[in-house]
Amino acid sequence: ACLPPVTKLQKIVAAHPEWAGNVEVIAVSVDADPASAKEVIEKLEWHRTKNVIASRDDLKLLNISAIPVTIVLSTDGTIANMAGSHAIQIEEAVSILNQGQASKS
């Protein structure tokens, strides 16, 4: 169920080289079998995102109950935008966040 959103993340990051050093895209796997998740990451060459593995309990601690979910955080860790991965416009959310942070400088 999460293959299409993570594949989309790879394409988004590739399309935005200007994000390098300013935006980090993290894909979190909640697969029951971490070894299997790592296999998929390698097989599909998902190297444009930082890939981490968490448990569903970890997500519950963050009040995340549905996956896939996309969260856009500011540099201070504030959630700037959070929505289902199929609903959020990542480029737009990052652009708005970057504009807001630039105006604070």
N, CA, C and O of each residue as an XYZ file, in Angstrom:
420
protein
N       0.820     -1.209      0.000
C       0.000      0.000      0.000
C       0.854      1.259      0.000
O       0.429      2.304     -0.491
N       2.072      1.155      0.558
C       2.916      2.351      0.652
C       3.936      2.465     -0.472
O       4.685      3.440     -0.528
N       3.975      1.494     -1.358
C       4.951      1.565     -2.449
C       4.740      2.787     -3.334
O       5.708      3.498     -3.603
N       3.516      3.070     -3.803
C       3.339      4.249     -4.658
C       3.727      5.571     -3.984
O       4.386      6.390     -4.624
N       3.347      5.817     -2.719
C       3.756      7.092     -2.114
C       5.270      7.240     -1.961
O       5.801      8.333     -2.157
N       5.975      6.160     -1.614
C       7.425      6.270     -1.452
C       8.095      6.426     -2.810
O       9.085      7.146     -2.933
N       7.570      5.762     -3.820
C       8.083      5.940     -5.177
C       7.893      7.395     -5.607
O       8.780      7.989     -6.220
N       6.732      7.963     -5.281
C       6.455      9.371     -5.602
C       7.438     10.288     -4.875
O       7.905     11.272     -5.449
N       7.757      9.975     -3.617
C       8.723     10.780     -2.873
C      10.078     10.811     -3.572
O      10.739     11.848     -3.621
N      10.485      9.661     -4.111
C      11.769      9.590     -4.812
C      11.769     10.559     -5.998
O      12.748     11.268     -6.234
N      10.664     10.577     -6.736
C      10.554     11.449     -7.910
C      10.520     12.918     -7.512
O      11.110     13.765     -8.183
N       9.827     13.215     -6.419
C       9.735     14.602     -5.953
C      11.117     15.120     -5.560
O      11.507     16.221     -5.948
N      11.855     14.317     -4.785
C      13.186     14.746     -4.358
C      14.106     14.926     -5.573
O      14.879     15.882     -5.632
N      14.018     14.013     -6.530
C      14.841     14.114     -7.739
C      14.526     15.388     -8.518
O      15.410     15.968     -9.148
N      13.273     15.819     -8.475
C      12.850     17.004     -9.225
C      13.224     18.311     -8.527
O      13.058     19.390     -9.097
N      13.729     18.216     -7.296
C      14.031     19.430     -6.531
C      15.454     19.416     -5.980
O      15.650     19.314     -4.769
N      16.448     19.517     -6.864
C      17.835     19.536     -6.381
C      18.116     20.736     -5.464
O      19.053     20.702     -4.667
N      17.308     21.788     -5.579
C      17.495     22.966     -4.726
C      17.175     22.679     -3.257
O      17.514     23.474     -2.380
N      16.530     21.559     -2.993
C      16.229     21.174     -1.612
C      17.469     20.647     -0.884
O      17.494     20.617      0.346
N      18.480     20.239     -1.618
C      19.676     19.633     -1.012
C      20.222     20.540      0.085
O      20.469     21.726     -0.136
N      20.402     19.970      1.254
C      20.921     20.717      2.388
C      19.879     21.512      3.148
O      20.152     22.007      4.242
N      18.674     21.643      2.577
C      17.609     22.415      3.223
C      16.388     21.576      3.570
O      15.666     21.883      4.518
N      16.165     20.536      2.814
C      14.982     19.694      3.000
C      15.439     18.243      3.074
O      16.197     17.777      2.223
N      14.980     17.545      4.079
C      15.271     16.117      4.168
C      13.950     15.363      4.125
O      13.035     15.649      4.897
N      13.861     14.421      3.240
C      12.650     13.614      3.104
C      12.940     12.256      3.727
O      13.872     11.556      3.334
N      12.124     11.907      4.701
C      12.321     10.667      5.448
C      11.133      9.750      5.195
O       9.981     10.139      5.390
N      11.422      8.538      4.762
C      10.382      7.525      4.572
C      10.492      6.548      5.742
O      11.561      5.994      5.998
N       9.390      6.343      6.444
C       9.370      5.463      7.601
C       8.600      4.199      7.257
O       7.438      4.248      6.851
N       9.267      3.075      7.426
C       8.630      1.785      7.187
C       8.102      1.240      8.507
O       8.784      1.304      9.530
N       6.890      0.707      8.481
C       6.328      0.052      9.664
C       6.052     -1.421      9.372
O       5.174     -2.038      9.977
N       6.822     -1.971      8.432
C       6.678     -3.382      8.095
C       7.010     -4.256      9.304
O       7.896     -3.930     10.094
N       6.296     -5.358      9.434
C       6.559     -6.298     10.534
C       7.934     -6.928     10.392
O       8.550     -7.304     11.389
N       8.419     -7.047      9.168
C       9.710     -7.667      8.902
C      10.683     -6.619      8.367
O      10.691     -6.338      7.168
N      11.513     -6.033      9.253
C      12.455     -4.989      8.810
C      13.402     -5.446      7.703
O      13.754     -4.649      6.834
N      13.821     -6.713      7.715
C      14.727     -7.207      6.673
C      14.056     -7.146      5.307
O      14.690     -6.805      4.308
N      12.780     -7.478      5.272
C      12.019     -7.422      4.023
C      11.916     -5.971      3.532
O      12.046     -5.700      2.338
N      11.684     -5.057      4.458
C      11.590     -3.641      4.092
C      12.914     -3.168      3.504
O      12.927     -2.466      2.493
N      14.029     -3.547      4.130
C      15.345     -3.152      3.624
C      15.587     -3.720      2.228
O      16.186     -3.058      1.380
N      15.125     -4.938      1.991
C      15.249     -5.560      0.657
C      14.529     -4.727     -0.398
O      15.067     -4.462     -1.473
N      13.303     -4.318     -0.071
C      12.508     -3.527     -1.010
C      13.204     -2.195     -1.290
O      13.274     -1.757     -2.439
N      13.716     -1.552     -0.241
C      14.412     -0.269     -0.395
C      15.595     -0.418     -1.347
O      15.801      0.417     -2.227
N      16.362     -1.475     -1.165
C      17.522     -1.706     -2.033
C      17.098     -2.069     -3.455
O      17.641     -1.550     -4.429
N      16.126     -2.964     -3.556
C      15.674     -3.426     -4.881
C      15.133     -2.266     -5.715
O      15.410     -2.169     -6.910
N      14.361     -1.391     -5.078
C      13.744     -0.282     -5.802
C      14.633      0.963     -5.840
O      14.262      1.994     -6.400
N      15.812      0.840     -5.231
C      16.795      1.926     -5.229
C      16.212      3.233     -4.688
O      16.325      4.290     -5.309
N      15.590      3.129     -3.524
C      15.040      4.310     -2.864
C      16.142      4.961     -2.051
O      16.205      4.784     -0.834
N      17.009      5.710     -2.710
C      18.149      6.313     -2.043
C      18.043      7.836     -1.956
O      18.941      8.491     -1.427
N      16.967      8.389     -2.463
C      16.811      9.848     -2.402
C      16.176     10.283     -1.086
O      16.213     11.461     -0.728
N      15.593      9.326     -0.371
C      15.003      9.609      0.925
C      15.856      8.963      2.005
O      16.590      8.009      1.747
N      15.750      9.489      3.205
C      16.348      8.810      4.353
C      15.306      7.780      4.774
O      14.154      8.131      5.030
N      15.697      6.528      4.847
C      14.752      5.451      5.123
C      14.992      4.900      6.523
O      16.098      4.477      6.860
N      13.938      4.913      7.329
C      14.026      4.401      8.690
C      12.896      3.409      8.948
O      11.892      3.382      8.236
N      13.084      2.610      9.968
C      12.084      1.602     10.319
C      11.564      1.914     11.717
O      12.340      2.197     12.630
N      10.255      1.860     11.873
C       9.612      2.114     13.161
C       8.504      1.082     13.359
O       8.119      0.380     12.424
N       8.011      1.004     14.557
C       6.886      0.113     14.832
C       5.596      0.922     14.801
O       5.619      2.151     14.866
N       4.498      0.234     14.703
C       3.206      0.935     14.755
C       3.033      1.606     16.113
O       2.401      2.658     16.214
N       3.597      0.995     17.161
C       3.540      1.615     18.487
C       4.278      2.947     18.497
O       3.837      3.900     19.141
N       5.412      3.016     17.776
C       6.144      4.281     17.661
C       5.242      5.349     17.047
O       5.216      6.490     17.510
N       4.508      4.976     16.010
C       3.619      5.943     15.349
C       2.496      6.383     16.281
O       2.095      7.547     16.271
N       1.992      5.456     17.082
C       0.928      5.806     18.032
C       1.405      6.852     19.027
O       0.629      7.710     19.448
N       2.689      6.785     19.410
C       3.247      7.785     20.323
C       3.188      9.182     19.720
O       3.129     10.180     20.439
N       3.205      9.240     18.387
C       3.122     10.517     17.674
C       1.694     10.844     17.248
O       1.462     11.783     16.487
N       0.738     10.057     17.751
C      -0.683     10.230     17.405
C      -0.958     10.030     15.922
O      -1.849     10.667     15.359
N      -0.197      9.149     15.292
C      -0.428      8.809     13.886
C      -1.158      7.472     13.873
O      -0.639      6.464     14.354
N      -2.359      7.475     13.321
C      -3.153      6.250     13.326
C      -3.374      5.679     11.935
O      -3.766      4.521     11.795
N      -3.127      6.475     10.913
C      -3.342      6.001      9.542
C      -2.053      6.151      8.750
O      -1.331      7.138      8.893
N      -1.779      5.171      7.923
C      -0.620      5.242      7.040
C      -1.075      4.892      5.632
O      -2.042      4.145      5.476
N      -0.418      5.402      4.612
C       0.720      6.301      4.663
C       0.300      7.720      5.032
O      -0.800      8.167      4.709
N       1.197      8.406      5.709
C       0.992      9.797      6.103
C       2.249     10.577      5.738
O       3.357     10.043      5.782
N       2.068     11.827      5.384
C       3.189     12.707      5.093
C       3.152     13.856      6.082
O       2.112     14.476      6.301
N       4.313     14.130      6.678
C       4.434     15.206      7.651
C       5.532     16.147      7.167
O       6.634     15.708      6.839
N       5.233     17.421      7.124
C       6.222     18.433      6.760
C       6.543     19.187      8.047
O       5.671     19.806      8.656
N       7.818     19.122      8.451
C       8.272     19.765      9.680
C       9.118     20.979      9.374
O       9.858     21.009      8.391
N       9.000     21.986     10.231
C       9.910     23.125     10.125
C      11.237     22.734     10.758
O      11.342     21.684     11.392
N      12.243     23.572     10.588
C      13.564     23.257     11.131
C      13.561     23.183     12.652
O      14.447     22.560     13.236
N      12.582     23.805     13.304
C      12.511     23.721     14.764
C      11.666     22.542     15.241
O      11.428     22.386     16.438
N      11.209     21.702     14.287
C      10.450     20.508     14.639
C       8.942     20.703     14.704
O       8.212     19.759     15.007
N       8.466     21.902     14.427
C       7.036     22.165     14.410
C       6.414     21.516     13.184
O       6.963     21.596     12.086
N       5.261     20.870     13.374
C       4.554     20.285     12.233
C       3.914     21.412     11.430
O       3.015     22.104     11.907
N       4.392     21.578     10.213
C       3.876     22.619      9.330
C       2.673     22.119      8.541
O       1.780     22.897      8.204
N       2.649     20.823      8.246
C       1.558     20.237      7.475
C       1.591     18.726      7.693
O       2.664     18.125      7.732
N       0.432     18.123      7.832
C       0.352     16.673      7.973
C      -0.951     16.200      7.348
O      -2.026     16.720      7.649
N      -0.839     15.208      6.476
C      -2.034     14.673      5.819
C      -1.704     13.306      5.250
O      -0.544     12.897      5.195
N      -2.737     12.617      4.834
C      -2.517     11.355      4.155
C      -1.633     11.582      2.939
O      -1.760     12.594      2.250
N      -0.755     10.654      2.683
C       0.213     10.823      1.594
C      -0.439     11.024      0.239
O       0.178     11.584     -0.667
N      -1.675     10.577      0.091
C      -2.369     10.744     -1.187
C      -3.032     12.113     -1.282
O      -3.472     12.520     -2.357
N      -3.105     12.834     -0.142
C      -3.824     14.102     -0.127
C      -2.913     15.319     -0.119
O      -3.298     16.379     -0.612
N      -1.731     15.187      0.422
C      -0.859     16.342      0.609
C      -0.094     16.674     -0.679
O       0.315     15.787     -1.428
N       0.080     17.958     -0.905
C       0.887     18.445     -2.018
C       2.247     18.820     -1.433
O       2.422     19.934     -0.940
N       3.198     17.908     -1.485
C       4.459     18.060     -0.777
C       5.233     19.289     -1.246
O       5.701     20.077     -0.424
N       5.372     19.461     -2.559
C       6.137     20.606     -3.068
C       5.542     21.920     -2.577
O       6.277     22.826     -2.184
N       4.236     22.028     -2.596
C       3.571     23.253     -2.152
C       3.799     23.470     -0.660
O       4.079     24.590     -0.231
N       3.681     22.414      0.127
C       3.876     22.527      1.574
C       5.302     22.958      1.904
O       5.506     23.800      2.780
N       6.287     22.391      1.214
C       7.684     22.764      1.448
C       7.924     24.203      1.013
O       8.623     24.948      1.701
N       7.358     24.599     -0.107
C       7.522     25.965     -0.603
C       6.964     26.980      0.391
O       7.613     27.986      0.680
N       5.773     26.725      0.910
C       5.147     27.627      1.887
C       5.998     27.693      3.155
O       6.208     28.768      3.716
N       6.479     26.545      3.593
C       7.316     26.503      4.792
C       8.611     27.279      4.573
O       9.028     28.053      5.435
N       9.243     27.073      3.424
C      10.495     27.785      3.124
C      10.289     29.297      3.056
O      11.137     30.068      3.505
N       9.160     29.711      2.493
C       8.866     31.151      2.417
C       8.710     31.739      3.815
O       9.207     32.827      4.106
N       8.014     31.003      4.668
C       7.803     31.457      6.045
C       9.090     31.538      6.827
O       9.295     32.477      7.596
N       9.971     30.551      6.638
C      11.237     30.559      7.360
C      12.175     31.632      6.823
O      12.956     32.217      7.573
N      12.093     31.887      5.516
C      12.940     32.933      4.928
C      12.540     34.302      5.466
O      13.399     35.160      5.671
N      11.249     34.518      5.696
C      10.792     35.810      6.187
C      11.171     36.016      7.654
O      11.209     37.151      8.128
N      11.452     34.928      8.377
C      11.873     35.046      9.789
C      13.357     35.399      9.899
O      13.812     35.860     10.945
N      14.111     35.181      8.814
C      15.550     35.443      8.868
C      15.888     36.899      8.750
O      17.063     37.265      8.779
